[in-house]
Amino acid sequence: MGSQSQHRQWHKWFERQRMVQNLEIVQNLIVVLLCISLFCIMVIRLCQLFLCLLQPLRFQAVTSDILFILILVELFRLLIIYLQEQRISVGVAVEVSIVSVLREVIIREILEIPWQQILAICAFLLVMASLLLTRAWMARIYNTISAETNKEFVDK
């Protein structure tokens, strides 16, 4: 009898729905830990930025730090959206990618970058911009279709 009860208990543990729920809990815990870590890093970098402003102004370093903090803020927002909706926001991910590339260009100075890399950066930025435009276009079409469907439903 005890063996049968133990077998059922193990069987319950490995049911698909229960496993998925447990894995989602672990995944959400990881995302929460990432949020806390990002928040701590943002506070540290913000303190460093204020200390940097007390010294003679180095435009490139200050701009780089500000952009880095903005990237962290966007990543934090991406994780919050994930926790709320259980999905990755493509728009926010694309925005983070664009700002990250621009930050690297500012750090390295555009005149020091080989022309092949500049072309690659331009192509990447064009692809990211087209993703943003396509996403906005698809959202507009989806909202139009959704509104028409709702109107037809109300009319019936």
C-alpha positions, -999 to +999 in steps of 0.1 A: +000+000+000+028+024+009+046+016-023+015+024-044+010+057-025+047+066-031+043+058-068+012+080-071+031+108-054+060+105-079+035+103-107+018+135-096+052+153-094+058+145-131+024+154-145+029+178-174+008+207-160+024+206-126+059+205-141+052+235-163+038+254-133+069+246-113+092+256-141+073+289-147+077+297-110+115+291-112+117+311-144+098+340-127+121+338-097+151+341-121+135+372-138+128+388-104+165+382-094+175+398-127+153+428-120+168+433-085+203+430-100+196+455-127+182+479-102+213+477-080+236+481-111+215+512-121+219+528-087+257+521-086+261+535-121+240+566-113+262+573-082+293+569-104+278+593-129+272+620-103+308+615-090+320+619-126+301+652-129+321+666-100+354+662-120+362+681-152+336+672-178+344+644-203+315+645-227+321+611-242+323+593-208+292+611-194+272+604-226+283+568-225+273+564-189+239+581-195+232+558-225+243+528-204+218+537-177+191+541-203+199+507-217+196+492-182+163+510-177+149+496-209+161+461-200+144+465-166+112+475-184+116+445-207+118+422-176+088+439-160+067+434-191+078+398-192+066+393-156+033+410-163+025+394-196+047+364-198+061+375-232+090+395-245+082+429-259+097+430-294+095+468-295+114+473-263+140+446-273+146+464-306+149+498-289+175+484-265+195+470-294+194+504-312+205+523-281+233+497-274+247+501-309+246+539-307+263+538-274+292+517-288+295+541-317+298+571-293+323+553-271+346+543-300+341+576-319+328+573-354+361+584-371+380+555-355+356+528-367+366+511-400+342+517-429+332+481-431+320+482-395+301+514-402+283+498-431+275+468-409+262+491-382+241+510-408+226+478-421+218+466-386+201+499-377+181+498-409+169+462-401+160+473-365+142+504-378+122+482-403+113+458-374+099+488-354+080+500-385+067+465-393+056+460-357+037+493-357+021+485-390+011+451-378-003+465-346-024+490-366-037+463-389-045+440-359-063+468-341-084+476-372-093+439-377-101+436-340-123+467-341-142+454-371-147+420-355-160+436-323-184+458-344-197+427-362-201+409-329-221+439-314-242+442-346-254+406-344 
